[in-house]
Amino acid sequence: MTDERRDAGKPDSAEQRPRSRIALALAWMFRPDEVGRPLILRPRSVRLLVLLILGNLTILVLLTVALYQATTAPVVVESPLPLPPAATATPGPSPTAGPTPTPLGSGGAIAFTLRRNGNADVYALNQADRQLVRLTHDPAEDRDPAWSPDGNYIAFASNRAHNWDIYLLDLASDRLIRLTHAPGFDANPSWSPDGRWIAFESYRHDNLDIYVMSTAGGQVQRVTTDPAPDYAPAWSPDGRAIAFTSFRGGNKDIYLYLLDEGKTTNVTHSPDLNEDDPAWAPDGTQLAYVSGPRGNPSIQITVFDWNTMTADRSQTELFGAGGSPAWAPDGQSLIYTYERGGRSHLIAASMTGWALFHEVYSTDGLLDDLAWTSRDLSPRVVDRARAVEPAQEPPLYVELVQPTPTGGPPYRLVPLPNVNGDEGEFLSDRVNESFNALRQRVIEEAGWDYLANLNSSWLPITHTPPSGHSRMSWHLCGRAIGLDQEPYEEDESSIELMREDVGNVTYWRVFIRAAEQDGSMGEPLREAPWDLHARQQGGRAMVEGGAPEAQVPAGYYVDFTTLADDYGWERVPALWRWRYFWPDIRWWEFQKSDGLTWWECMLEVFEPKEIEAAFGPIPGYED
């Protein structure tokens, strides 16, 4: 008798029995050809095997959730502890890790741009109470706030004088000082560490470049001269250099201008990536910046090597999804914006220790241009700002609904005045006033009546859509418009498109060329638009459905997509065949759903029997 057969007849020890049966079970599951006898499990073995499998599945689920959260969304910490103030940082090696800080950094105040009710203004909040304070109230747009090193002033850009200039707000006296008076476009100010100079982007000589001027006013000095756009300057903490974004080489990279040497160097060297919006750590050893395609930004943090004047790729890390990064005054935290679910979130995150995240503020408006100072807004500044803030601003539009006959649909389709001549275009009475108001706003901003012609508005319920398109179009209930495509087809196009990929979905941002090109309307483009017609050239452009234009178009443009969103008109995504099937591109399509389902939209303007005759039973509807 062999040892195996002899051992097989012996009972297992109490310690060995469960282990051997589970091992046999696993072998039978994963290597059945190597197991010579059928698997027979006793009740206790079954329980142990089930527990083992459930335990492993639980671990896999937890790991998957943790990885997903780390890469897609910040973790909110409800009640972090305040940090003690940090000593003033100086350029040098990265500090050694100390006690784990909280995401709130060293306190102070955060300034940012907030777009509400169709206008952008400068706001701020103290870290101590996080109560929103509106610092500017002009009907024109104010944006790009930058704290002075001592926290007494905020530099910002405004078009309140009918073109974009740099202004200083003296927080102590509420006095406003206009620094630039050029007829073109000046924006994105950045202070020198000693507070004597301001770097900014300016569109002069048909090009967007970096300029420097004294905070006392006077002559400006041009820093960059490359034909490609240079913008978003960030002065280094030691005053030696200015980091900025440039579109040289056909994509956005972070560059550095060395003030003493007068030399420019490429810091990021990423031909396959777009990098933007550089922000220095207070000690000058790290750079945070935005990386990735439009519509899907993420934040990278890299160690900057002052010897080679480049980013150390071996120490470049993906920080997380978001945009507009800004450092805490002590360098221990980073704040940034994060878009999700139609809301903008201001997130603070610890740079060391547990990498905790904390939501500082959230809003339905658009947050951008973050800046952080170590000084709190004084109670006097807060009280004065709140005293002059309008109690309530008038809405951008009011929908005036006409009464309908008793027994019919609750709303009617109404004509759009002077659209497409005498052909007659219609929209639902629930949305026509918003369209009319948007049309007037485009005239004011761009200088010409782009919405006087539409490709489509209301379509009859019997309309046959293009192949592959759903019959359930928002055009049928009068809540969608198709923009005029002819201006895009012209040899000298007055429409430019920016491709924005949000996940796996492609959207388009529509820019309208301003009628006046003197700086009184619109602003310059910062990157090359997407050329849909390049697909006709074959090669890679045919496969990709187009290509970026060879150069950034000169001149001033108005962001129509942002204006449309102000009035509730949402762009729609391209469909999956857009690279080779033109109707799927849909850059021209906008709709105003107001949170309705398509069926609810149809019930606003049609009798239920009409809808059911064309589309079948209405879900959840009972006569």
DRENVEX-875622 format. One record per residue (C-alpha): x negated, y, z. Coordinates in steps of 0.5 Angstrom, whole numbers, padded with zeros to 4 digits, always signed. Layout:
BEGIN
XYZ ...
***
This chain:
BEGIN
+0000+0000+0000 -0003+0007-0002 -0004+0012+0003 +0001+0017-0001 +0007+0011+0000 +0005+0010+0007 +0005+0017+0009 +0012+0018+0005 +0015+0013+0010 +0013+0016+0016 +0017+0022+0019 +0015+0029+0019 +0013+0032+0025 +0017+0038+0028 +0012+0043+0026 +0011+0040+0019 +0018+0038+0017 +0021+0045+0015 +0014+0047+0012 +0014+0041+0007 +0021+0041+0005 +0021+0049+0003 +0014+0048-0001 +0017+0042-0004 +0023+0046-0006 +0019+0052-0009 +0015+0047-0013 +0021+0044-0015 +0024+0051-0017 +0018+0053-0021 +0014+0047-0023 +0019+0041-0024 +0015+0037-0029 +0010+0036-0023 +0015+0034-0018 +0016+0026-0018 +0022+0026-0014 +0029+0029-0014 +0030+0035-0009 +0034+0033-0003 +0035+0039+0002 +0038+0038+0009 +0042+0043+0012 +0036+0046+0016 +0032+0046+0010 +0037+0050+0006 +0038+0055+0011 +0031+0056+0011 +0030+0057+0003 +0036+0061+0003 +0033+0066+0008 +0026+0066+0005 +0029+0068-0002 +0034+0073+0001 +0028+0076+0005 +0024+0076-0002 +0030+0080-0006 +0030+0085+0000 +0023+0087-0001 +0023+0087-0008 +0030+0092-0008 +0026+0096-0002 +0020+0097-0007 +0024+0099-0013 +0028+0104-0009 +0022+0107-0006 +0018+0107-0013 +0024+0110-0016 +0025+0116-0011 +0018+0117-0011 +0018+0119-0019 +0025+0122-0020 +0027+0126-0014 +0025+0129-0008 +0026+0126-0001 +0030+0131+0004 +0027+0132+0011 +0033+0135+0015 +0029+0138+0021 +0022+0139+0020 +0018+0142+0025 +0014+0149+0024 +0007+0149+0023 +0002+0154+0027 -0001+0159+0023 -0007+0157+0019 -0014+0161+0018 -0015+0165+0012 -0018+0160+0007 -0024+0162+0003 -0027+0158-0003 -0031+0152-0002 -0030+0144-0002 -0023+0141+0000 -0021+0142+0007 -0021+0135+0011 -0015+0132+0013 -0012+0135+0020 -0006+0134+0023 +0000+0132+0019 +0003+0139+0017 +0011+0140+0015 +0013+0142+0009 +0015+0149+0011 +0008+0151+0011 +0006+0157+0015 +0012+0161+0015 +0013+0168+0011 +0017+0169+0006 +0019+0166-0001 +0021+0171-0007 +0024+0168-0014 +0028+0170-0020 +0035+0168-0019 +0040+0168-0025 +0047+0169-0023 +0053+0172-0027 +0049+0173-0033 +0044+0177-0030 +0037+0175-0027 +0035+0179-0020 +0029+0178-0015 +0031+0175-0009 +0027+0173-0003 +0028+0169+0004 +0024+0168+0010 +0022+0161+0012 +0025+0163+0019 +0032+0163+0018 +0032+0162+0010 +0038+0167+0009 +0038+0170+0002 +0036+0177+0001 +0037+0180-0006 +0032+0185-0007 +0034+0188-0014 +0041+0190-0016 +0040+0193-0023 +0045+0191-0029 +0038+0190-0033 +0034+0183-0032 +0029+0183-0026 +0024+0177-0026 +0017+0175-0025 +0016+0177-0018 +0009+0177-0015 +0007+0179-0008 +0001+0184-0007 -0004+0180-0002 -0002+0184+0004 +0005+0183+0003 +0007+0190+0002 +0009+0190-0005 +0013+0186-0010 +0011+0187-0017 +0016+0184-0022 +0018+0185-0030 +0024+0189-0032 +0028+0191-0038 +0032+0197-0034 +0028+0202-0039 +0031+0198-0045 +0024+0194-0046 +0020+0190-0041 +0015+0193-0037 +0012+0192-0030 +0014+0195-0024 +0012+0195-0016 +0017+0195-0011 +0015+0198-0004 +0018+0194+0001 +0017+0199+0007 +0020+0205+0003 +0024+0202-0002 +0021+0206-0007 +0020+0203-0015 +0014+0205-0019 +0014+0204-0026 +0007+0201-0028 +0007+0200-0036 +0010+0205-0041 +0009+0201-0047 +0014+0200-0052 +0013+0193-0053 +0014+0187-0048 +0010+0187-0041 +0012+0181-0036 +0009+0176-0031 +0004+0180-0027 -0001+0177-0022 -0005+0181-0017 -0013+0181-0016 -0015+0178-0009 -0017+0185-0007 -0010+0188-0009 -0013+0193-0014 -0011+0190-0021 -0006+0187-0024 -0006+0182-0030 +0000+0181-0034 +0002+0178-0041 +0004+0183-0046 +0006+0183-0053 +0002+0188-0057 -0001+0188-0064 +0004+0182-0066 +0001+0178-0061 +0002+0175-0054 -0004+0176-0050 -0007+0177-0043 -0008+0185-0040 -0011+0188-0034 -0009+0194-0031 -0010+0198-0024 -0005+0198-0019 -0006+0206-0019 -0003+0206-0026 -0007+0208-0032 -0011+0205-0038 -0010+0198-0039 -0015+0193-0042 -0014+0187-0046 -0017+0181-0044 -0015+0175-0049 -0015+0176-0057 -0013+0169-0060 -0008+0169-0065 -0004+0164-0061 +0000+0166-0055 -0003+0167-0048 +0001+0168-0042 +0003+0166-0035 -0004+0169-0032 -0006+0167-0025 -0012+0171-0022 -0017+0166-0018 -0017+0167-0010 -0024+0169-0011 -0023+0174-0016 -0028+0171-0021 -0023+0168-0026 -0016+0169-0029 -0012+0162-0031 -0007+0163-0036 -0003+0158-0041 -0005+0158-0049 -0002+0155-0055 -0009+0155-0058 -0010+0148-0062 -0002+0147-0063 +0000+0145-0056 +0000+0149-0049 -0006+0148-0045 -0009+0151-0039 -0015+0156-0040 -0020+0160-0036 -0022+0167-0037 -0029+0169-0033 -0029+0176-0032 -0036+0177-0031 -0038+0173-0037 -0032+0175-0041 -0032+0168-0043 -0026+0163-0044 -0026+0156-0043 -0020+0150-0044 -0019+0147-0037 -0014+0142-0038 -0016+0139-0045 -0010+0135-0047 -0008+0135-0054 -0002+0130-0053 +0001+0134-0047 +0004+0141-0046 +0001+0144-0039 +0004+0151-0037 +0005+0156-0031 -0002+0155-0027 -0002+0156-0020 -0008+0157-0015 -0009+0154-0008 -0011+0159-0004 -0018+0156-0003 -0019+0156-0010 -0021+0149-0011 -0014+0146-0014 -0010+0148-0019 -0002+0146-0020 +0001+0147-0026 +0007+0144-0030 +0006+0139-0035 +0011+0135-0040 +0016+0136-0045 +0021+0142-0045 +0027+0140-0041 +0023+0134-0037 +0018+0138-0033 +0013+0135-0028 +0008+0138-0023 +0001+0136-0024 -0005+0138-0019 -0012+0138-0020 -0018+0139-0017 -0022+0145-0020 -0030+0144-0021 -0033+0151-0021 -0039+0148-0024 -0036+0145-0030 -0031+0150-0031 -0026+0144-0032 -0020+0140-0028 -0023+0134-0026 -0019+0129-0029 -0021+0123-0024 -0017+0127-0019 -0011+0130-0023 -0005+0127-0019 +0002+0127-0021 +0006+0131-0016 +0013+0130-0018 +0019+0132-0023 +0020+0140-0022 +0017+0147-0025 +0015+0154-0023 +0010+0151-0017 +0007+0156-0012 +0003+0155-0006 +0004+0156+0001 -0001+0162+0004 -0005+0156+0008 -0005+0151+0002 -0002+0146+0006 +0005+0146+0002 +0007+0147-0005 +0014+0150-0007 +0017+0148-0014 +0024+0148-0017 +0028+0142-0019 +0034+0141-0023 +0039+0136-0022 +0047+0135-0023 +0048+0142-0025 +0044+0145-0019 +0037+0149-0018 +0034+0147-0012 +0028+0150-0008 +0023+0145-0005 +0018+0145-0001 +0013+0139+0000 +0007+0138+0005 +0000+0137+0001 -0003+0132+0006 +0000+0127+0011 +0006+0124+0010 +0008+0128+0003 +0014+0130+0006 +0020+0134+0002 +0025+0139+0005 +0030+0143+0001 +0029+0150+0003 +0035+0153-0002 +0040+0151-0007 +0044+0154-0012 +0049+0154-0018 +0044+0159-0021 +0038+0158-0025 +0032+0159-0020 +0025+0161-0023 +0018+0165-0022 +0017+0163-0015 +0012+0166-0010 +0010+0166-0003 +0007+0171+0002 +0005+0170+0009 +0009+0176+0012 +0016+0175+0013 +0021+0181+0011 +0022+0185+0016 +0029+0186+0019 +0029+0193+0017 +0028+0191+0009 +0033+0185+0010 +0038+0190+0013 +0037+0195+0008 +0037+0190+0002 +0044+0188+0005 +0047+0194+0006 +0046+0196-0002 +0048+0189-0005 +0055+0190-0008 +0060+0186-0004 +0063+0183-0011 +0061+0184-0018 +0066+0184-0024 +0066+0177-0027 +0063+0177-0034 +0070+0175-0037 +0077+0174-0035 +0082+0169-0039 +0088+0172-0040 +0093+0166-0042 +0100+0168-0046 +0106+0164-0044 +0108+0158-0047 +0115+0156-0049 +0119+0152-0044 +0118+0144-0045 +0112+0145-0049 +0104+0144-0048 +0102+0149-0042 +0097+0152-0047 +0097+0154-0054 +0092+0155-0059 +0090+0163-0061 +0087+0166-0067 +0080+0169-0066 +0080+0176-0069 +0075+0177-0075 +0072+0171-0075 +0070+0168-0082 +0074+0173-0085 +0081+0171-0086 +0080+0164-0086 +0083+0164-0079 +0079+0160-0073 +0083+0158-0067 +0081+0156-0060 +0085+0154-0054 +0088+0160-0050 +0084+0157-0044 +0077+0159-0047 +0078+0164-0052 +0077+0170-0048 +0070+0167-0046 +0068+0166-0053 +0070+0174-0055 +0066+0176-0049 +0060+0172-0051 +0060+0174-0058 +0060+0181-0055 +0054+0180-0051 +0050+0177-0057 +0052+0183-0061 +0049+0187-0055 +0043+0183-0054 +0041+0181-0061 +0044+0187-0065 +0048+0183-0070 +0054+0179-0070 +0052+0172-0070 +0059+0169-0068 +0063+0173-0073 +0062+0167-0077 +0063+0159-0075 +0062+0153-0078 +0068+0150-0074 +0072+0152-0068 +0079+0148-0067 +0080+0142-0072 +0087+0138-0073 +0089+0132-0069 +0088+0128-0076 +0081+0130-0077 +0076+0125-0080 +0069+0126-0076 +0063+0124-0080 +0061+0117-0080 +0059+0114-0073 +0062+0120-0069 +0068+0119-0064 +0074+0122-0066 +0075+0124-0059 +0072+0131-0061 +0073+0137-0056 +0074+0141-0063 +0081+0138-0063 +0084+0141-0056 +0080+0148-0058 +0075+0148-0053 +0069+0147-0058 +0065+0151-0063 +0060+0150-0069 +0055+0155-0070 +0054+0158-0077 +0048+0154-0080 +0046+0158-0086 +0042+0163-0082 +0038+0157-0080 +0037+0155-0088 +0035+0162-0090 +0028+0162-0093 +0026+0167-0087 +0030+0164-0082 +0034+0168-0076 +0035+0162-0072 +0029+0158-0069 +0030+0151-0065 +0026+0149-0059 +0027+0141-0058 +0028+0139-0051 +0028+0132-0049 +0031+0130-0042 +0030+0123-0041 +0031+0119-0047 +0036+0125-0050 +0035+0130-0054 +0038+0137-0053 +0036+0144-0057 +0035+0151-0055 +0037+0156-0060 +0034+0163-0061 +0037+0168-0065 +0032+0173-0068 +0033+0180-0065 +0035+0186-0070 +0031+0191-0067 +0023+0189-0067 +0021+0194-0063 +0021+0191-0056 +0028+0194-0054 +0031+0187-0055 +0029+0180-0054 +0022+0177-0052 +0017+0174-0056 +0017+0166-0057 +0011+0162-0053 +0011+0156-0057 +0012+0153-0064 +0019+0152-0065 +0022+0145-0068 +0022+0145-0076 +0028+0140-0078 +0026+0141-0085 +0019+0138-0084 +0022+0131-0085 +0023+0132-0092 +0015+0132-0093 +0015+0125-0091 +0009+0122-0087 +0010+0122-0079 +0015+0128-0080 +0020+0124-0083 +0020+0119-0078 +0020+0124-0072 +0026+0128-0075 +0021+0134-0076 +0015+0137-0073 +0013+0143-0069 +0012+0149-0074 +0005+0151-0076 +0005+0157-0072 +0009+0161-0067 +0013+0166-0070 +0012+0173-0069 +0017+0178-0066 +0023+0178-0061 +0028+0173-0060 +0034+0172-0056 +0036+0166-0052 +0043+0164-0054 +0043+0158-0050 +0042+0161-0044 +0047+0167-0046 +0052+0161-0048 +0051+0158-0041 +0053+0164-0037 +0060+0164-0041 +0061+0157-0039 +0059+0154-0046 +0055+0148-0046 +0050+0145-0051 +0051+0138-0053 +0046+0133-0054 +0044+0130-0061 +0046+0123-0062 +0041+0117-0063 +0041+0118-0071 +0039+0125-0071 +0032+0124-0074 +0035+0121-0080 +0042+0123-0080 +0043+0131-0080 +0050+0131-0077 +0047+0127-0071 +0043+0133-0070 +0048+0138-0067 +0044+0144-0065 +0050+0148-0067 +0055+0145-0063 +0057+0148-0056 +0064+0146-0052 +0067+0149-0046 +0070+0143-0042 +0071+0147-0035 +0070+0140-0031 +0076+0137-0035 +0076+0130-0038 +0078+0130-0046 +0085+0127-0044 +0086+0133-0040 +0084+0138-0045 +0088+0135-0050 +0094+0135-0045 +0093+0142-0045 +0095+0144-0052 +0099+0138-0055 +0105+0134-0053 +0103+0127-0050 +0107+0123-0056 +0103+0127-0061 +0096+0124-0057 +0099+0117-0056 +0101+0117-0063 +0094+0119-0066 +0089+0115-0060 +0094+0110-0056 +0096+0110-0049 +0093+0116-0045 +0089+0113-0039 +0093+0114-0032 +0099+0118-0035 +0106+0117-0033 +0112+0121-0037 
***
